[in-house]
Amino acid sequence: MPMIDAADSLQPMREVLRIVEGISGEVELAVEVEPRPRYASTAPRLERRGRLGWAYSWSNELLFIVASQRLEPTEQRLESKVTVRAGQRFYLSLSYVLGDIAVIPSLDGGSDARLESTIGWWQAWTDHCSYQGPYRDAVERSALTLKLLTFSLSGAIVAAPTTSLPEAIGGERNWDYRYCWLRDAGLTIGALIGLGFHEEARCFLSWLLHATRLTWPELRVVYDVYGRASLQERELKHLDGYRGSRPVRVGNDACSQLQLDVYGQVILAADHVVSAGVELDAAELRLLSGLAKIVAKQWRKADHGIWEIREPRRQYTFSKLMCWTALDRLLRLHERGDIDLKDKAERFRQEREGIRATIEKQGFNRALGSYTSELDGDKADAAMLLMACLGFRDAADPRVVTTYHLIRNRLAHRGLLRRYEKGNDDLAGEEGTFAVCSFWAVEQLALRNELDAAVQLFEHLLSFANDIGLFAEEIDPDSGAALGNFPQAFTHVGLVNAALAIERARQNG
């Protein structure tokens, strides 16, 4: 996917370029091009454009196909048999235009130049990565993944580029993840800052604060890359789904849920950026203060929680923890002089302590010796592994340690963690282990200086990456197969933060 400088060159803004190079021997390739726009509901028109190749068109959209070997039409499909021998190269370019003038790419010479410039661009970008620990390859791959999931026009980072890849083959947990979830924001920006990518972190925060202006002072759970929060979910009944896993969904009804944890994530994101030396403007600081007002007013409410359980709202302990985080980080900004809360500071302190008292009294089950999924509950929730990372209690605190053990005892399978106990939602079947939760366990072990255990678990998790180091949302603990949408930003964020925690523990010795 060529990186171009649109100011200095006339090249397609959206191009997929395939280059097949013969290394040795001889290989015959079958080439087929058959676009199915709008989820296979529209039949595009196919036209030959002479030496310019072929064009598929529908509405105000164009898809140009240019190849170094002749392509032949068969109804709506283009086909070719290509023999590639040692020393030969075959080129195939697909470029897309929406409501604009099309630029047809050059193949001879131009393709190799675009490849080299793209490699150079990415090498220069990764040179800014400040992580120099032993897991550089995995961390760099995760950073690249986050960059590739970033909408270049705004800095928004989508959760995944796919929809409806199932969390269990044949199951119904098939969601559209091509949007920006606020629940990931603080952890994502913390990972970017930790790797030295301050510009990307600042751009993402700017987008967050811009998108939330549209619903301010209340936040939505999820937005598209343009900041729109109305993402009505629908099923595409004419599609079979991946390996027969129906339904296939477009849109996500999580947009209508209440998740109080998102307030903590946005303010946590701002604290990461400001702590790295980046200043926020007065308007952005007012936005943060307004969000804290909502937290102070609403933290006692039941909500749908970080895992978006599609049932009646509950009193989730993690939601309370993130409300505490929202007020705690804003008060830190105030105490450092980064924001002036004036007379609101005292009220925010009182509410912060009220949240802490509620978590300690109702969110901790004395009989189990553990923090639980819900207030006055008895179920384990892997999200509570973040308690030490967020600074609510020290990682070596007895309550945190016993919570870790309960989570491992109830949710672990072959070294991997599920996010909650079976039966916690109303969906049929089971899901895989939730990859990011296992990385949270690594981070907690590193925070309490159990370095050998952290390294052992981290390296076990890395063994589940695919051949180029990518992770999906979930992992089948029995087969090791990727489950859910892919690649998943949240998983790669967890990997980065775990690697950073291990490196800090090494340096602190």
Residue pairs with C-beta under 8 A, 6 or more apart in sequence:
1 15
1 16
1 17
1 118
2 11
2 12
2 15
2 17
2 114
2 115
2 117
2 118
3 117
3 118
3 121
3 122
4 11
4 12
4 13
4 114
4 117
6 13
10 103
11 103
11 105
11 114
12 64
12 93
12 95
12 96
12 97
12 102
12 103
12 104
12 105
13 103
14 95
14 96
14 97
15 93
15 94
15 95
15 96
15 105
15 114
16 93
16 94
16 95
17 91
17 92
17 93
17 94
17 105
17 111
17 114
17 115
18 91
18 92
18 93
18 94
19 89
19 90
19 91
19 111
19 112
19 115
20 29
20 82
20 84
20 89
20 90
20 91
20 92
21 84
21 88
21 89
22 84
22 85
22 86
22 87
22 88
22 89
23 86
24 86
25 85
25 86
26 83
26 84
26 85
26 86
27 83
27 84
28 81
28 82
28 83
28 84
29 81
29 82
29 83
29 84
29 90
30 79
30 80
30 81
30 82
31 67
31 69
31 71
31 78
31 79
31 80
31 81
31 82
31 92
32 77
32 78
32 79
33 54
33 65
33 71
33 77
33 78
33 79
33 94
34 76
34 77
34 78
35 44
35 56
35 63
36 42
37 44
37 56
37 58
37 61
37 63
38 58
39 236
39 239
39 248
39 250
40 238
40 239
41 238
42 58
42 59
43 58
43 76
44 56
44 57
44 58
44 63
44 76
45 56
45 57
45 58
46 54
46 55
46 56
46 73
46 76
46 78
47 54
47 55
47 56
47 57
48 54
48 73
49 55
49 64
49 104
52 64
52 66
52 104
53 64
53 65
53 66
53 67
53 71
53 104
54 64
54 65
54 66
54 71
54 73
54 78
55 62
55 63
55 64
55 65
55 102
56 62
56 63
56 65
57 63
60 98
60 99
61 96
61 97
61 98
61 99
62 96
62 97
62 102
63 94
63 95
63 96
63 97
64 93
64 94
64 95
64 96
64 97
64 102
64 104
64 105
65 71
65 78
65 92
65 93
65 94
66 91
66 92
66 93
66 95
66 104
66 105
66 107
67 80
67 90
67 91
67 92
67 93
67 107
68 89
68 90
68 91
68 92
68 107
68 108
69 80
69 82
69 90
70 80
71 78
71 79
71 80
72 78
72 79
72 80
73 79
82 90
84 90
89 112
91 107
91 111
93 105
93 107
93 111
95 102
95 103
95 104
95 105
97 103
105 111
105 114
122 144
125 147
126 140
126 143
126 144
128 196
128 197
129 139
129 140
129 143
129 195
129 196
129 197
130 194
130 195
130 196
131 139
131 140
131 194
131 195
131 196
131 496
131 499
131 500
131 503
133 139
133 499
133 502
133 503
133 506
135 458
135 462
135 499
135 502
137 469
138 462
138 465
138 469
138 495
138 499
139 195
139 495
139 496
139 499
141 465
141 468
141 469
141 470
141 492
142 191
142 469
142 492
142 493
142 495
142 496
143 195
143 197
143 496
145 470
145 487
145 489
145 492
146 157
146 188
146 191
146 192
146 200
146 489
146 492
146 493
147 197
147 200
149 157
149 158
149 159
149 160
149 161
149 487
149 489
150 156
150 157
150 200
150 203
150 204
151 157
151 158
151 225
153 225
154 203
154 207
154 210
154 225
154 226
154 227
155 200
155 202
155 203
155 204
155 206
155 207
156 180
156 204
156 207
156 211
156 223
156 225
156 227
157 180
157 184
157 188
157 204
157 489
158 177
158 178
158 179
158 180
158 225
158 489
159 177
159 178
159 179
159 180
159 181
159 184
159 485
159 488
159 489
159 490
160 177
160 178
160 473
160 484
160 485
160 486
160 487
160 488
160 489
161 178
161 485
161 487
162 177
162 178
162 485
162 486
163 174
163 175
163 176
163 177
163 178
163 248
163 249
163 250
163 485
164 174
164 175
164 176
164 241
164 242
164 245
164 247
164 248
164 249
164 485
165 174
165 242
165 472
165 483
165 484
165 485
165 486
166 173
166 174
166 241
166 242
166 243
166 245
166 483
166 484
167 173
167 174
167 431
167 432
167 473
167 474
167 483
167 484
168 245
168 429
168 430
168 431
168 432
168 483
169 242
169 243
169 244
169 245
169 483
170 243
170 244
170 245
170 429
171 245
171 427
171 428
171 429
171 430
171 431
172 245
172 246
172 247
172 427
172 428
172 429
173 427
173 429
173 431
173 484
174 241
174 242
174 245
174 246
174 247
174 248
174 249
175 249
175 252
175 254
175 485
176 231
176 233
176 249
176 250
176 251
176 252
177 252
177 473
177 485
177 488
179 222
179 223
179 224
179 225
179 231
179 252
180 207
180 211
180 222
180 223
180 224
180 225
181 221
181 222
181 490
182 208
182 212
182 219
182 220
182 221
182 222
182 223
182 259
182 262
182 265
182 266
183 221
183 259
183 261
183 262
183 265
183 306
184 265
184 489
184 490
184 493
185 204
185 208
185 262
185 265
185 266
185 268
185 269
186 264
186 265
186 266
186 267
186 268
186 269
186 272
186 325
187 265
187 268
187 490
187 493
187 494
187 497
188 204
188 269
188 489
188 490
188 493
189 201
189 204
189 205
189 268
189 269
189 272
189 273
190 268
190 269
190 272
190 497
191 493
191 496
191 497
191 500
192 198
192 200
192 201
192 204
193 201
193 272
193 273
193 275
193 276
194 496
194 497
194 500
195 496
195 500
198 273
198 276
198 277
198 278
201 269
201 272
201 273
201 276
201 278
202 273
202 278
204 269
205 269
205 270
205 273
206 284
207 227
208 266
208 269
209 266
209 270
209 284
209 287
209 288
210 227
211 223
211 227
211 229
212 219
212 220
212 266
212 287
212 291
213 287
214 227
214 228
214 229
215 229
216 287
216 290
216 291
217 287
217 290
217 291
217 293
217 294
218 294
219 262
219 263
219 266
219 291
219 294
220 229
220 255
220 262
221 254
221 255
221 257
221 258
221 259
221 262
221 304
221 308
222 229
222 231
222 252
222 254
222 255
223 229
223 231
223 255
224 231
229 255
230 255
231 251
231 252
231 253
231 255
232 251
232 253
232 255
233 249
233 250
233 251
233 252
233 253
234 249
234 250
234 251
235 247
235 248
235 249
235 250
236 247
236 248
236 249
236 250
237 247
239 246
239 248
240 246
240 248
241 247
241 248
253 310
254 304
254 308
257 303
257 304
257 308
258 301
258 303
258 304
258 313
259 303
259 304
259 305
259 306
259 308
259 319
260 295
260 298
260 299
260 301
260 303
260 319
260 320
260 322
260 323
261 303
261 305
261 306
261 316
261 318
261 319
261 321
261 322
261 323
262 322
263 291
263 292
263 294
263 295
263 322
263 323
263 326
264 295
264 321
264 322
264 323
264 324
264 325
264 326
264 329
265 322
266 288
266 291
266 326
267 288
267 291
267 292
267 325
267 326
267 329
267 330
268 325
268 326
268 329
268 390
270 280
270 284
270 288
270 329
270 333
271 329
271 330
271 332
271 333
273 280
274 280
274 333
274 338
280 288
280 338
280 339
285 338
285 339
288 330
288 333
288 339
289 330
289 339
289 341
289 344
291 326
292 326
292 327
292 330
292 341
292 344
292 348
293 344
295 323
295 326
295 327
295 351
296 327
296 347
296 348
296 351
299 320
299 323
299 351
299 355
301 313
302 312
302 313
302 314
302 315
302 316
303 313
303 314
303 316
303 319
304 310
304 313
304 314
305 314
305 316
305 318
305 319
306 316
306 318
306 319
306 322
306 383
307 383
307 419
307 420
307 424
307 425
309 424
309 425
309 426
310 425
310 426
310 427
311 425
311 426
314 374
315 362
315 374
315 375
315 376
316 373
316 374
316 375
316 381
317 359
317 362
317 363
317 371
317 372
317 373
317 374
317 375
317 377
317 381
317 384
318 373
318 381
318 383
318 384
318 386
320 355
320 358
320 359
320 363
320 375
321 359
321 363
321 384
321 386
321 387
321 390
321 392
322 390
323 355
324 352
324 355
324 356
324 359
324 392
325 390
325 391
325 392
327 348
327 349
327 351
327 352
327 355
328 352
328 391
330 339
330 341
330 348
331 341
331 345
331 348
331 349
331 352
333 339
334 340
334 341
334 345
341 348
356 392
358 375
359 371
359 392
362 375
362 376
363 371
363 372
363 375
364 370
364 371
364 372
364 399
365 371
365 372
365 377
365 378
367 378
368 378
368 402
368 406
369 399
369 402
369 403
369 406
370 380
370 384
370 399
370 402
370 403
370 405
370 406
370 407
371 384
371 387
371 399
371 403
372 378
372 379
372 380
372 381
372 384
373 379
373 380
373 381
373 384
373 420
373 421
373 424
379 420
379 421
379 424
380 406
380 407
380 409
380 410
380 411
380 420
380 421
381 407
381 419
381 420
382 407
382 411
382 417
382 418
382 419
382 420
382 434
382 437
382 440
382 441
383 419
383 437
384 403
384 407
385 403
385 404
385 407
385 437
385 440
385 441
385 443
385 444
386 440
387 393
387 400
387 403
388 394
388 395
388 397
388 400
388 444
388 447
388 448
389 440
389 443
389 444
389 447
389 497
393 399
393 400
394 400
394 448
395 401
395 444
395 447
395 448
396 448
396 449
400 444
401 448
404 441
404 444
407 417
407 441
408 417
408 441
410 421
411 417
411 418
411 419
411 420
411 421
411 437
412 418
413 433
413 477
414 477
414 478
415 438
415 457
415 460
415 461
415 477
416 433
416 435
416 438
416 461
416 464
416 475
416 477
417 433
417 434
417 437
417 438
417 441
418 431
418 432
418 433
418 434
418 437
419 434
419 437
422 430
431 474
431 483
431 484
432 474
432 475
432 476
432 477
432 483
432 484
433 474
433 475
433 476
433 477
434 473
434 474
435 461
435 464
435 471
435 472
435 473
435 474
435 475
435 488
435 491
435 494
436 488
436 490
436 491
436 493
436 494
437 494
438 457
438 461
438 494
439 458
439 461
439 491
439 494
439 495
439 497
439 498
440 494
440 498
441 457
442 454
442 457
442 458
442 461
442 498
442 501
442 502
443 454
443 494
443 497
443 498
443 501
445 451
445 453
445 454
445 457
446 454
446 498
446 501
446 502
446 504
446 505
447 501
447 505
449 505
449 508
451 502
451 505
451 506
454 498
454 501
454 502
454 505
455 502
458 498
458 499
458 502
461 495
461 498
462 495
463 480
464 471
464 475
464 480
465 471
466 482
470 486
470 487
470 492
471 482
471 486
471 487
471 488
471 491
471 492
471 495
472 482
472 483
472 484
472 485
472 486
472 487
472 488
472 491
473 483
473 484
473 485
473 486
473 488
473 490
473 491
474 482
474 483
474 484
475 481
475 482
475 483
476 482
476 483
